[in-house]
Amino acid sequence: MVRWPARNVGRSYFGYTQWVLADQVHPGPSALLVQIANTSFYDTFYHGGAFALETALYWALRSGGPADVEVTAADLGRGYGRFPLIETDNRASRDVPFFNDWVSHPTRDSYWQAIDGDHRWATIQSPILLMAGWFDPFLPGELSDFVRVRSEAAPTVAENTRLIIGPWAHAFSPELPDGFQPVNYRVESLTPSIPWFDRFLKNDRNITPLAPVRLFVLGENVWRNEQEWPPVRAVYTRYFLDGSGKPGALRAAAPEKTQSVTYRFDPTNPVPSRGGAMLGPRAGMQKQDLTPRGDVLSFVTGPLDSDMEITGPIRAVLYVKTSAPSTDFTVLLLDVYPDGHAYNISEGILRRSYMSGPQPARIEISMWPTSILIRKGHALRVHVSSSNYPRFDVNPNTLGPVATETKPVSADQTVFWGGETASHIALPVIPR
């Protein structure tokens, strides 16, 4: 029997189906192409333990049967702003059973294990081209998939697997600051797929292989080849929080003395999301509202005296206390233009329980990966709060089941800086 070369290609859910088939043999695939999808639905829906509400609700309402249903901002808006979480879909439009399942399983239990499988990277049978977007909710999982394939798959599979990260949301190209409009996603994502399959299905070795990683640098708005993800030449540079002024400052060195500030977090009045990585038309970089709020702590650098490139995963370390048994802390990183306008770069959230005690808790928040050039004269700004809604659901602060909680309570949140509680954000800076 002749074995014809086989190729599998798909985006979004059809990308997930490629992973389902990736371990097949006799004949099995000769090459795979997965776009804007990953192997872990749990990590996509629960970033830092908080539920990706906007993504989940958009998906639930749009998937209306044999054909997609148009979802409007008004549809989504009807669902937001009230408790319990599990009835968000009912308020917006209709009861969606799989939405109820998602919100009812906030931990990586058997429900998610059955969906996500186990160690798919080690059993993959052919090279895979992964295509991801900076503003797509599947991005962190897709980056993890790439790293795991390169380290755990069979040598020939690992060596030939490739990664492309573009200026894309979920299957579209949002406009970037300064009015820059990237090439249409569907055109640009198709371009590398043809030589990719020609190389493996036709065994055409005259085709130059893709670089191991190809990424789009936001701000500079150019494509660049890399040898790995994340770039090993990145220098993690810490910017320390100093809340002694209004707004606070981001500094290269931590203040010597430990200080703190406390704000009141009311789950019925959450901080609204603007842009980010989610399903739906609001994804991307959007101008931020800098109007002061009592529940948002701001920290800013002075104007940069040279360009700064940030490429890789970002993390924030905070020292905190709370009056709640369970609560959230959020971090938002902004690019502030010389005219004062600011755009979102990266965001993160951490949901966990807390024991009351005299000592602050050290928490680490994994933030959204990026590649962006911050221009000379711009500034960096960090917002610390306890909500980013509806990008993520709101923690009712009660330690009860979040999906069905109807009686949220306010919490007093304390953030420390300086001394032995040197809260900071760590940025992967690329030397230039």
Summary of the structure (lengths in Angstrom):
residues: 432
radius of gyration: 22.1
end to end distance: 55.3
largest distance: 75.5
contacts: 1426
relative contact order: 0.16
helix: 22%
strand: 32%
